[in-house]
Amino acid sequence: MKNFSLFIFALFAFTVFSCQDETESIVQDTSNNFTKTSPIASLISRVSQYETTIDNVLDGTSNCAIKLPAHVTVDGQYVYVVSQSDYEAVQDIKDQSSTDDDKVHFNYPITIIYPNYYEHVLNSEAEFNTMMAGYGDDSAYHEVSCLNFNYPITINIYNTNNQVASTVTIQTDSQLYNFIHELNNSQIVGIVFPITITNPNSQQITIHNNVELETAINSAVGSCSNSSTSTPFSDVLTSGSWYVSYFFEENHEETYHYNGYNFTFNSNGTSLAVKTTTTISGDWDIHNTTPERLDLHFTGSQLEELEKNWTVQEYTTTYIRLKTGNGGPEDCSYLSLTKN
């Protein structure tokens, strides 16, 4: 059924574009298809989302941002925050003393903006505190703000439930972000390449397929994502316990295989995976290459799909993103670990 769906989607793309002009025929390569749970979907979302990390000096969270301008008071000093350049003034006040609370007090009402560009008005500090208490942990990986899509972008859609094919043209970041997040499990989509992006050096780069797009975004993560940390990877890995928050292999998300497992990585190179009454021992090793690589090994066969030489794509003190292979999702495996 899966191969039949991909065939229909490819046939649809061929029909649409060959009818545009008898002298021009474009075939949508099925290797560029993806779903809501594909690794490329998350990366596209991070580029197109509203920037919610840059103002953490004000709200302390990447789950939302404060719409400017905003009137704030920090340690008794008033700041009128008009633009991003004023965040530094707030940080300077916080840095003046180590004995004050550094809490930012807003002059209400304020408007907060979510990653999906939705705006919500808060009328009091009590409302703000209630909202913050409900967030829990911060978002896993933050926006990739220094890479930009150039619009319009055309995307083909195929619904495997009703076998209906369609096309949508995306004009803005907000449209792209919400398009990705509103996909359902029965939809297969594919960007019509080539597209262009603007890289961190303000250069326009032509992208021809999903592999090139994934590579471009991952390259930008290290230079413009605010989720990075200077803590050595080995120190992060050996601190606390971890669970598998994402596993994708052979074009399928298979995170559920590892539900309930908690992993600890000891500084002596040994590891343990514990699930209720089951304990699996293993070992790990880091190769100090650029980027770093992580070897995982476990006894038995329960965790054999995790036994790979993983490339460290990105990590923070609470999240680790790994990958094997250099091609598309059909040739690669993806693993994300989240700290308990």
N, C-alpha and C positions, 0 to 999 in steps of 0.2 A: 504493500500500500504506500509505503514511504517513497519508493522509487517511482511509482506511478504518479504520485503527487508532484514530485520534482519534474517528471517528464512533462506533465500538463503545464506546469508553471513556465518551463523553458519554451514550450510550444506557444503559450500565450504571448510571451515576450517577443518571440520571433514574429508572430502575426501582427502585433501592434506596430512594431517598428518597421516591418517590411511594407506595411500599407501606407506609411507616411510619404514615401517617395520611392518610386520604382527604381531609382538609381542609387538608393541608399538602403542598406539592410543591416540591422544590428541585432545580434543574438545575445540575449542575457545568459551569461555563463552561470550554470546552477551552482558552481563552487562559490559564487558570491551571495548565495541565499543565506538568510539567517532567521532566527526566531527570537522571541523575547528573552529566552534564557541563554542565548549564545554569548560568548565572551565579547564580541564586537558590539553588541547592543549596550552593554554597560559602559564601554569606552565612549561610544557616541553620546550617551547620556551625559557623561562627565564633561564633554566638550560643549554641549548645547545647553546645559542647565543654567539657571540663574546663579550668579556667584554668591555663595553664602558663607565662605570661609574668610574672605578678606576683611570682614568687619568683626571678627571674633573678639577684638579688643573691646568692642562695645557690648555684645550680647553673650559672648562666651560659648557659642554653639555654631556648628556648621549645618544645623537643621533648618535654619532660616537666616535672613538678613534684615537689617533695619533700613527702611527706606529713608533716604536723605532728602532734605535737610532734617537734622534732629538736634534738639537742645538737650544737653546733658550736663550733669554735675559730677565731678570725680574728686573725692577727698576735699570737698568744699570749694573746688575751683570749677567755674563755668566754662564750657566749651560749646561753641556753635559749630556743629559738624555739617559742613556744606558738601564736601567732596572727600574722596578717598585720601587725599593728602592730609586731612585733618585727623585721621586715625593716629598719626604719629604724635600729635599734640596730646591726645588722650593717653598714649603709652608713656610719654615723657612724664606726665603727672603721676602715673602709677609707679614709675621708676624712682621718684624723688625720695620715697621713704619705704622702709621694709616693715614698718610698725602699723600702718593704716590698712583699711580693709580693701582699698582699690575698687570698691563697688561703684558701678556706673548707675546713676539715677537719671531717668528720663523725664522730660517735661511732656506729660501726656495730653492728648492722645498721640500714639505713634502707630505707624503702619509697618507690619512685618511682611516680608516676601519669601515665599517658599521656593525650593528648587524648580518647581513646575510653573513659576511666575505668578502663582495665585497670591493675592494681597489680602491681608486681614488686619483690621484696626483693633488695637488694644487701648482701653480707656483708663487703665489704672495699673499701678505696680502690682497689685494683687492678681490681676489678670495675667500680667507678664510672668509672675512667679509660678502661677498655676500651669501656664503653658510650658515653662521650662522644666518643671517637675515631671511633666508627662512625657518628655522626650526620651528619657532613659539615656542609653549610650549614644554617642555622637555617630554621624554617618561614617561608613567604612572608609571610602576613598573620596577625596574632595575634588572639586572642579578642576579641570585642566584649562586654565583661563587664558593662556598665551597662545593657544591654537584656535583658529576660527574657520568655520565652514563658509564657503562663498556660495550664495544662493542665486537662482533657484536650484533645488535638487529634486530629481524625479525618482520615485520609488514604486516598484511593481509589488503588488500584493496578491497572494493566492490563498483562499480559504479552503482548507482540506475537508471541512465538514460539508459545505454545500457546493464545492468545486466552482466557486465564482472567482474570477480574476478581475483586478481593477488596477488603476494607477492613480497616484496622488503626487501633486507638486508641492514641495515644501519651500516656504519663502523666508522663514525666520527661525532663530534658535528655539523660541518657545514652541513653535509648531513641531519642530523636529523632536524635542524632548518629550512632549506630550504624545506624539505619535508613537514613539518607542514604548512609553509606559502604558499606553492604552491598547497595545497589542494583546491578543488572547492566544491561548495555546494551539489553536487551530490555524493560525495565520503564519505563512511563510512569506518573507519579504526579501527584496533585493534592490539595492541602489543601482540606478542606471549610470554606469561609468562611461567616460571619465568625468570626475568632478575636480574642483580645485579647492585647496585650503590655503590659508595664510599661516605660515609657521612662526615660531618665536622671533625669527630675524626679519619679520615683515615681508618675507618672500612668498610669492604665490607658487604653490607646488601642485602639479597635476597628479592625481591619484587614479589608478587604473583598475584596482580591485580591492577586495577586503584585506588581503595580506598587506598591501602597501598602506592602507588606511590604519590598520592595527599597528604597524611598525611606526608610522608617523606619530600616532597618539602616544604610544609607549615611550618614544624618544623625547616627547615634550613633557611627559610626566616628571622626569627628573629635574627639569629646569623651571617648571612653573607650577607644579602642584604644591599646595600648602600643607600636604599631609605627610611630608617626608620627615625623617628624624636623623640626627647625627650619631645616634647610638649604634655601635657596631652590631651587625646582623646576628652574630653569635650570642651576644648579650641579650638581644631581644628574644631569640629562639629559646634560650635556656631560662627565661624568666616566666614563671607561672605555667599554667596548662592551657591547651589549645583544643579547638574542635574544628572539624571540616565544615566551613560555611559555604563552600562551592567546589564542585568537582564536575568537570566536563571532559568527555572523551568520546572519540569516534562520532562526533556531531550530535552527542546527546548529553544532557545534564543528568548526572547520576549521583548527586549529593546525598540522596536518601540512603545509599548503601552504607554511609558512615555515620548515620544518626545514632547518637548515644555514646560514641567513642570520645574519650578525652585523652589527649596526647601530652606527655611531658618529655622534654629533651634535656638530658643531664649534661653537665659540663665535661664529663669524662667520655662523651661520645655514645653513651647508651640512651635508650628511649623505652618508654612504656606506653601502650595503648590500652585503656581500661574501659570496658563496657559491662555494667552490672557485675556479674561474677566472672567475666572473661578478662584475662590479662594477657596481653601479647607483648613480648619483649622485642627489642630491635636495636639498631644502631644508626648513627647519622654522621656525616662528614661534610665539611664546607670546603670548597675549592676557591681559593682567593684569586679568582679570575675577574675580568671585567666584562659583563656583570658576574657577580658571584654565583656559584652553583651549589646546590644542596643535594647530596645523595641520601636516600632513605632506604632502609632495609628492615624487614620484619620477619619473624619466624612464622611458619605456617603459610596458609594460602588466603586467609581472610582479607589481608590488606595488600595483596600482591600488586594490585593496580596502582598503589601509591609508591611502589618500589621503582623509582626512576631517578635519573640525574636531572634535577629540576633547575631551571634558570630562575634566579630571583628577579622578578620584574619590578617589584615595589614592596616596601614594607614601612610600617610605623611601629610604635611601641605596642600596638594592639591588633594589627592586621598584617598578614603576609600574603603576597600574591605571587604565584609560581607558574611556570610554563615549561613544557618540553616541546621540541620540534621547532621548525622554522617556516612551515607552510601555513595552510589554512586550518580551520577547526577539524576537518576530516583527517588531518595528518598530525595533529597536536593534542596534548592533554593540558588541562588547566586546573590548578589547585589553589584554593584560598583557605588560609587558616585564620581563625579569629580567637583572641584570648578570652578565656572564661572570666 
